[in-house]
Amino acid sequence: MLQEFDNYLRQEKRYSAHTCLAYLQDLQQFSAFAGCAVLSDWQEQNSAIIRGWMVSLLEQGLSKRTVNRKLAALRTFFKWLRKEGRLAENPMTRIQGPKGEKRLPVFVKESELAAQKVSALFSTDFEGLRNQLIVELFYQTGMRLSELIDLKEAAVNAQHLKVLGKRNKERLIPIAPELTIKINQYRAAKQALSLDHPNLLVRRNGAALYPQLVYRLVREVLGTLSGVEKRSPHVLRHTFATHMLNNGAGLETLKDLLGHANLSATQVYTHNSFAQLRKAYGSAHPRALKSQ
């Protein structure tokens, strides 16, 4: 039954492989807690059992955010059972996840990602050019880790690149001439090594990139350039969004560039942007200066 649900997530909902795996792991965890082996076991579940599982997760020290993600998996599964006619009543209708504080996205200062500072960290051989391009693609396009790893050679030209995002939604992201130059330099180095791969970014042996390699690179770069505690590819995505807003981009434009399904996901960046505006106001407006 879980395999059927997995097929539903992949084929109809078009969830990413990462999300599907996480959902199945969450369902298996609940199944072990509630003793669900067959369909009739799932049909016997009620809100009291689900709340008991939620409490046990919190007692294990899991964050409220993680618990809410696991409840989302359960909510999607029970909704699917109802849709398939295998469940008379959805027990999740009475379940509300734990409320937690919304964390603002972590981002790097513009001065810390100055072009000269970034370039100084990398050599001019194949791996140096590739690693610098990885950092620049994250910062200049706001793409996700999975999107960068899967970015195809054929999807990149001098004006824009085509990204395959969540649920297989394609979007075009314009690129600056400076980034086009870096892409061409890397491509020349790739061609010199006769690395024939449909993906733009590859390893020296011609194989595709893998997430841990990219994570390690970004952690090292951000550890050198910035004092932010969280160092990941997603921090560079947050940085792209925050810097775009701070320099006049509209929310609708940013939504399209990031590949968000709705505007509410993009609006979280306005908090960081407002902080920047308030700082500028405090240092420029005469009344604000007098009160300091």
C-alpha positions in Angstrom: 0.0 0.0 0.0 2.8 2.4 0.8 4.3 1.6 -2.6 1.0 2.7 -4.2 1.1 5.9 -2.2 4.7 6.5 -3.4 3.7 6.1 -7.0 0.9 8.6 -6.4 3.3 11.1 -4.9 5.7 10.7 -7.8 3.4 10.5 -10.8 0.3 12.5 -9.8 1.6 15.0 -7.2 5.0 15.1 -8.9 6.9 15.4 -5.6 10.6 15.2 -5.7 12.4 11.9 -4.9 13.7 13.4 -1.7 10.2 14.4 -0.5 8.8 11.0 -1.4 11.5 9.2 0.5 11.0 11.5 3.6 7.2 10.9 3.5 7.6 7.1 3.3 10.1 7.2 6.2 7.7 9.3 8.3 4.8 6.8 7.5 6.9 3.8 8.5 7.8 5.5 11.7 4.2 6.1 12.5 3.3 2.6 11.4 5.8 1.2 13.9 4.4 3.4 16.7 0.7 2.6 16.0 1.1 -1.0 14.8 -0.1 -0.6 11.3 0.6 -3.6 9.2 -2.4 -3.8 6.9 -5.2 -1.5 5.6 -7.6 -2.4 8.5 -5.0 -1.2 11.0 -4.8 2.2 9.2 -8.6 2.4 9.2 -8.6 2.0 13.0 -6.4 5.1 13.6 -7.9 8.1 15.4 -6.9 11.5 16.5 -6.0 10.3 20.0 -3.4 7.9 18.6 -2.0 10.6 16.3 -1.7 13.1 19.1 0.1 10.4 21.2 2.6 10.0 18.4 3.1 13.7 18.2 3.8 14.0 21.9 6.2 11.1 21.7 8.1 12.8 18.9 8.4 16.0 20.9 9.6 14.1 24.0 12.3 12.6 21.9 13.6 16.1 21.3 12.5 16.6 17.8 11.9 20.2 16.8 8.3 21.5 16.2 9.2 22.0 12.6 10.2 18.4 12.1 7.1 17.2 13.9 4.9 19.3 11.6 6.7 17.9 8.6 5.9 14.4 9.7 2.3 15.3 10.3 2.2 16.7 6.8 3.2 13.2 5.5 0.5 11.6 7.6 -2.1 14.2 6.5 -1.3 13.6 2.8 -1.5 9.8 3.3 -4.9 9.8 5.0 -6.2 12.2 2.4 -5.1 9.8 -0.3 -6.8 6.9 1.5 -10.0 8.9 1.5 -9.6 9.7 -2.1 -9.2 6.0 -2.9 -12.3 5.1 -1.0 -10.3 3.1 1.6 -11.1 5.3 4.5 -14.5 6.4 5.9 -13.2 9.3 8.0 -9.9 11.2 8.0 -8.5 11.3 11.6 -6.2 14.2 10.6 -9.1 16.7 10.4 -8.9 17.2 14.2 -5.1 17.4 14.4 -3.3 20.7 14.7 0.5 20.6 14.7 2.6 22.3 17.4 3.0 26.0 16.9 6.6 27.2 16.6 8.4 30.4 16.0 9.0 31.3 12.4 12.7 31.6 11.7 13.8 34.3 9.4 16.0 33.1 6.5 19.8 33.4 7.2 21.7 35.4 4.5 25.2 36.6 3.8 26.0 40.3 3.5 26.6 41.7 0.0 30.1 42.9 1.0 31.0 39.4 2.0 30.2 38.0 -1.4 32.0 40.7 -3.4 33.2 39.3 -6.7 36.9 39.8 -5.9 36.6 38.0 -2.6 34.9 35.0 -4.1 37.3 34.8 -7.1 40.4 34.9 -4.8 39.3 31.6 -3.2 39.6 29.5 -6.3 42.3 28.2 -8.7 42.0 28.4 -12.5 42.1 24.7 -13.1 39.0 22.6 -13.9 37.9 22.0 -10.3 38.6 25.6 -9.3 36.5 27.0 -12.2 33.7 24.5 -11.4 33.6 25.2 -7.7 33.5 29.0 -8.3 30.7 28.5 -10.8 28.7 26.4 -8.3 28.9 29.2 -5.7 28.1 31.9 -8.3 25.1 29.9 -9.7 23.6 29.6 -6.2 24.1 33.3 -5.5 23.2 34.7 -8.9 20.2 32.5 -9.7 18.8 31.4 -6.3 18.4 27.8 -7.6 18.0 24.9 -5.2 20.7 22.2 -4.6 18.8 19.5 -6.6 18.2 22.0 -9.5 21.9 22.8 -9.7 23.0 19.2 -9.6 20.6 18.3 -12.4 21.2 21.4 -14.5 21.7 20.2 -18.1 24.2 21.5 -20.6 21.5 22.1 -23.2 19.5 24.2 -20.7 22.1 26.9 -20.4 22.8 29.6 -23.0 24.3 33.1 -22.9 21.1 34.8 -21.8 19.4 32.4 -19.4 19.2 29.0 -18.0 16.3 26.6 -17.8 15.7 25.0 -14.4 13.5 21.9 -13.7 12.1 22.7 -10.2 9.7 21.0 -7.8 6.9 18.9 -9.3 8.8 19.1 -12.7 7.9 22.8 -13.2 10.3 24.5 -15.6 11.3 28.1 -15.2 13.7 30.4 -17.0 16.3 32.4 -15.0 18.2 35.3 -16.7 21.9 35.4 -16.2 24.3 38.3 -16.2 27.2 38.6 -18.8 29.7 38.1 -15.9 28.2 34.7 -15.1 28.1 33.7 -18.8 31.8 34.3 -19.0 32.4 32.0 -16.0 30.2 29.3 -17.6 32.2 29.5 -20.8 35.5 29.3 -19.0 34.3 26.2 -17.1 33.0 24.7 -20.3 36.3 25.1 -22.0 38.1 23.4 -19.1 35.5 20.6 -19.2 35.9 20.1 -23.0 39.7 20.1 -22.6 39.3 17.0 -20.3 36.9 15.4 -22.8 34.2 15.1 -20.1 31.1 14.3 -22.1 28.1 14.4 -19.7 24.6 15.9 -20.2 24.8 17.7 -16.9 26.6 21.1 -16.9 28.5 20.5 -13.6 30.4 17.2 -13.2 33.4 15.8 -11.3 36.8 15.4 -12.8 36.2 11.7 -13.5 33.2 12.7 -15.7 30.5 11.6 -13.2 27.7 13.7 -11.9 27.9 15.8 -8.7 26.4 14.5 -5.5 24.9 16.6 -2.7 27.6 16.1 0.0 30.3 17.3 -2.3 28.3 20.6 -2.9 27.4 21.0 0.7 31.1 20.6 1.7 32.2 23.2 -0.8 29.6 25.8 0.2 30.4 25.2 4.0 34.1 25.9 3.3 33.4 29.0 1.2 30.9 30.6 3.6 33.1 29.7 6.6 35.9 31.7 4.9 33.9 34.7 3.7 31.2 35.1 6.3 30.4 34.8 10.0 27.0 33.2 9.5 26.5 30.1 11.7 24.4 28.2 9.1 26.3 27.4 6.0 24.5 25.6 3.2 23.5 26.0 -0.4 20.0 27.1 0.8 21.7 30.0 2.6 22.9 31.2 -0.8 19.4 30.9 -2.1 18.2 33.0 0.8 20.9 35.5 0.1 20.0 35.8 -3.5 16.3 36.5 -2.5 17.2 39.0 0.2 19.7 40.9 -2.0 17.2 41.1 -4.9 14.5 42.6 -2.6 17.0 45.0 -1.0 17.9 46.3 -4.4 14.4 46.9 -5.7 13.0 43.6 -7.1 9.3 43.0 -6.7 7.8 40.1 -4.8 6.1 38.7 -7.9 9.3 38.8 -9.9 11.2 37.1 -7.0 8.4 34.4 -6.7 8.9 33.5 -10.4 12.7 33.4 -10.1 12.7 31.2 -7.0 10.0 28.9 -8.4 7.6 29.3 -5.5 4.1 27.9 -6.0 2.5 30.9 -4.2 3.5 34.3 -2.9 3.3 33.5 0.8 6.5 31.4 0.5 8.2 34.5 -0.9 6.9 37.0 1.6 9.2 35.6 4.3 12.1 37.5 2.7 10.3 40.9 3.3 11.2 40.7 7.0 14.9 40.8 6.1 14.4 43.4 3.5 12.4 45.6 5.9 15.3 45.4 8.4 17.6 46.7 5.8 15.1 49.6 5.0 14.8 50.5 8.6 18.5 50.6 9.0 18.8 52.9 6.0 16.0 55.1 7.3 17.6 55.4 10.7 20.9 56.5 9.2 19.4 59.0 6.7 16.2 60.7 7.9 16.9 63.9 9.9 14.3 63.1 12.5 15.7 59.6 13.0 19.2 61.0 13.3 18.1 63.5 16.0 16.6 60.8 18.2 19.8 58.7 18.2 
